[in-house]
Amino acid sequence: MLGKSICSGWRPFLVLCLSFFIVFLHIMSVLELRQHSAEEVPQRKQYKKFDHLVFGPAAGEGLSDRLQCEGNKALTKTYFGASSKNLKAGSNIAIVTVFATYNTAVDQQTNGKSIDSVTVGNISYNKVERSIAVLNVFVNFIQETMPQSNIIILTNPSSKLPVERDRLTILPIQGDYSREMLMLQRIRSYIVFLETRAAEHSKWKGQVSHYIFTDSDIAVVDDLGQIFSDHPDFHVALTFRNNKEQPLNSGFIAVRGTPEGILRAKSFLEEVLKVYTSKFMKASRMLGDQLALAWVVKSHSSFDVRRFSRKQAFMDQISGASVLFLPCSIYNWTPPEGAGQFHGMPLDVKVVHFKGSRKRLMLESWNFLKSTSSSDIADMLCLILRSGRTKYDF
C-alpha cells in the first residue's frame, strides 16, 4: 500500500519532467536549424564607402576609340578643344541648373568636429558645405572649358547661395524644392524659365542664346557649343543609353534658343510634366522625371526603341518638337557605366556625370587638375576612369 502511494506521488512529477525535456530538445533543434540556415543563405554584400580615392584598372584597355592610360597619364590623343567657333555671330550658350540647400539639424560634435564632416584635400565640409563645394566645382569646370558661356542657377527664393562669379546669375523661381519634390520642381522650374525667355525674345535684337539644362554634379570637360552647329534642326536634345527601363537621363537637356525652339521645348516639357504628375508621383523623389521622359518618347507608335542600343545620335518628332537624341557615352558619361556598357571612355567625351556616391571623386578630380601645371583634362579623365567604380562617402 505504501509502495503504491509513493509510485502514485512520483508519477506526475516524472511526466512533467519528461514533457519539459521533450520541449527543450525541440527548441534546441529549431535554434540549431535556424543557425545553419542563416549560415547557408548568402548575406547581401555590404559595400564600404571610401573616404579616399581607390584605383583600379582603366576600362577600355586596347580599344582604339577609348582613352588609354598608364596610371593617371593619358597615352592617347583626345579630341578636346573642339569649340563653338562655327556658331553664328552673337550666339551664346548658358548652362542652367536647379540647386537647393536644406537646413539640417545642428551637427553633432565629437571633439569639436562634426560627425557628418568629410575632408577633401585640406578642407573639411559639413553636409551643407559639401553641397556648395560640389556646386562651386560644377561652375569651375564650365568656366575652365567654356569661359565665354553663362551660368544660371535656378533656386528657391529663400535660398542664400554663397556663390559669386563672373557670368553667373542666381535666378529665384517660386516652388516646392523639398527633397521629396525636387525632381518634379526641376521640370517646373525649367518650364517657368523658358516661359520667361520666350516673353523676352523681343529684347534679343537678333541675338540667340542656347540653353543646356544639367544636374549640378557634372563636369563639362569640352565645349558643348558644337551641338547647336552640328545639329541645326533640333528644338530639344536628350541623352540616351542602352537601358530598357530608363533609356533617357534627365541630367542633360539642351534647348535651341530661337523663339520656336524655346516654345517647342517648353511644350515638350509640359507634356513630360503632365505624364509625371499623372503616372509617376510615387517616384517623385528620384527617377520620376526620367520615367516620364521615356514614357512620352516611347508612347509614339512610330518611335523605334532599338535605336537606344546604338551609339549614333538621331532625331525624331515627339509631341510637336524636333528631338535630338545624343549618346550618354559622350554627353552624359558616368563612372560606373564607363566600366560597364560604355566599355571605357570615348576620346570625344564632353560631360562626366558624378551620379550617386561619387561627389568626392568630382572634387578630387578638380583638385588633381589644378594640382600641377603638367596635368591636363585627359590625365584627369584617367584618374576618373580608374577610380569611378568605387562608391565614396558622398
C-alpha angles and dihedrals in degrees: 000000000000091000091054091052091051093049093047090050095052098042098077090047092052092048090051093049092048091051092051090048092053092048090048092052090049093051092049092050091051092050091049091049091051091049092052091046091052090051093050097047109082112239119232107263113251110218115214114226111219130222092205136045117280117199131209136160119311109248117232097044111171095014111125095213095049132082111267119208140189102198105310093335119102113229099185129068112249128207095239116140098055101136143181094267090127094060114113116263111275094026118128140175130229124194109213126195137170115229134175135172126210127219103231125190117279107286116253112245130221115185089341093307126109114248089221095050122120130193125220115179106325096331128092121206136191119213096278094041094052091051089054090046090056090049091051092051089048088057092043093058093048093050090046096053102023105030094164095054126098125234123213123189116198111204148152112289089235093057118104105200115193093215119118121168140145113270091016124121128187108209118191115215121182116241149098107300096170117136091252094053103031098106091050091046090050092063090045090051091050090053093048090048092052091046089055093049092048090053091051098048092107088066094057096082093207096317118127125203117192120209132218115190112203144164113261093238095073133103117216103212099175137025111280096199094101091071089075096044097042092047106035099167107058127102099194131013128207133184121238139192137182096270118128098205099034109023094156127061117207094204092092125041121159123199126194107235099223117113090252093045092052094048093046092048091048092052090048092052090046088057090050090050091051092053091044094055094043101043114015109038090120085068094046094125097050137011097357093114092049092048090050092049091052092047093052092049099042094044089074105096094215094054114111108214090190087080088072089070092059128079100227127100115245140176135226139169111253124174092339095310130107101236122198116204114208124190115256088218088074107022101031106022115171128197098233094047089045087069091044130033095358091057095215129322123315115234091239099049111149107178130039115197115204096202123179120350096001103092089108088058089053092056093042090051092055091047090051092050091053098037096087138011090232093063119089135179093272091056090048089053089055088056090051093046092051097045104032097093090068124089113225135203092266 
